[in-house]
Amino acid sequence: MPFTDENVRELLLAVGLDPAAGDAALERSFGELDLDSLARVEIATRIQDRFGVDVEERLTADVTPSLMRELVNERLAATGTRGGGSTS
């Protein structure tokens, strides 16, 4: 199961991004979205729990949600992991 834009949107909303930000938010950096290091750690933790890949060290303020999606999918492909952990 790939890590999709919908998964990204769900995570962004879960850490407090305004839903009005829309799809344009996927191309703005976490810094531009005002998602601090605690929000990024929360996102990384949820990704680890649900998809089984660790991306925390790569989620810097300069990374965009689209780049995060690509990173997660690259790691899923490299490990052969198909996701499927907890959805909470």
C-alpha positions as CSV (number, residue, x, y, z in Angstrom):
1,M,0.0,0.0,0.0
2,P,1.7,3.2,-1.1
3,F,1.8,6.4,1.1
4,T,-0.6,8.7,-0.7
5,D,-1.5,12.4,-0.8
6,E,-4.6,11.5,1.2
7,N,-2.4,10.0,3.9
8,V,-0.3,13.2,3.9
9,R,-3.4,15.4,4.2
10,E,-4.7,13.3,7.1
11,L,-1.4,13.7,8.9
12,L,-1.2,17.4,8.3
13,L,-4.7,17.9,9.6
14,A,-3.9,15.7,12.7
15,V,-1.1,18.0,13.7
16,G,-3.1,21.2,13.3
17,L,-2.8,22.4,9.7
18,D,-5.7,24.5,8.7
19,P,-7.9,22.6,6.3
20,A,-8.3,25.7,4.2
21,A,-4.6,25.4,3.3
22,G,-5.7,22.9,0.6
23,D,-3.5,21.0,-1.8
24,A,-1.1,23.9,-2.2
25,A,0.2,23.0,1.3
26,L,1.7,19.8,-0.2
27,E,4.3,21.9,-2.0
28,R,5.1,24.3,0.9
29,S,7.8,23.5,3.4
30,F,7.0,22.5,6.9
31,G,8.5,25.8,8.0
32,E,6.3,27.7,5.6
33,L,3.3,25.8,7.0
34,D,4.3,26.7,10.6
35,L,4.6,23.1,11.6
36,D,7.3,23.0,14.2
37,S,9.6,20.2,15.2
38,L,7.0,18.7,17.6
39,A,4.5,18.5,14.7
40,R,7.1,16.8,12.5
41,V,8.0,14.3,15.3
42,E,4.3,13.5,15.6
43,I,4.0,13.0,11.9
44,A,7.1,10.8,11.8
45,T,5.7,8.7,14.8
46,R,2.4,8.2,13.0
47,I,4.2,7.1,9.8
48,Q,6.4,4.7,11.8
49,D,3.3,3.2,13.6
50,R,1.2,2.9,10.5
51,F,3.8,2.1,7.7
52,G,6.8,0.8,9.6
53,V,9.4,3.2,8.3
54,D,11.4,5.8,10.2
55,V,11.7,9.2,8.5
56,E,12.0,11.4,11.6
57,E,15.6,12.5,10.9
58,R,14.7,13.6,7.4
59,L,11.6,15.7,8.3
60,T,13.3,19.1,8.6
61,A,11.7,22.5,8.3
62,D,12.8,22.7,4.6
63,V,11.0,19.5,3.6
64,T,7.7,19.7,1.8
65,P,4.9,17.2,2.5
66,S,5.2,16.0,-1.1
67,L,8.9,15.2,-0.6
68,M,7.9,13.4,2.6
69,R,5.5,11.3,0.7
70,E,8.2,10.4,-1.8
71,L,10.7,9.6,1.0
72,V,8.2,7.3,2.7
73,N,7.4,5.5,-0.6
74,E,11.1,5.1,-1.3
75,R,11.6,3.5,2.1
76,L,8.6,1.3,1.7
77,A,9.9,0.1,-1.6
78,A,13.4,-0.5,-0.3
79,T,12.2,-2.5,2.7
80,G,9.4,-4.3,0.9
81,T,7.0,-3.0,3.6
82,R,3.4,-2.7,2.5
83,G,2.1,-0.7,5.5
84,G,-0.8,-1.8,7.5
85,G,-0.1,-0.9,11.1
86,S,-2.5,1.0,13.3
87,T,-4.6,3.7,11.6
88,S,-4.9,5.9,14.6
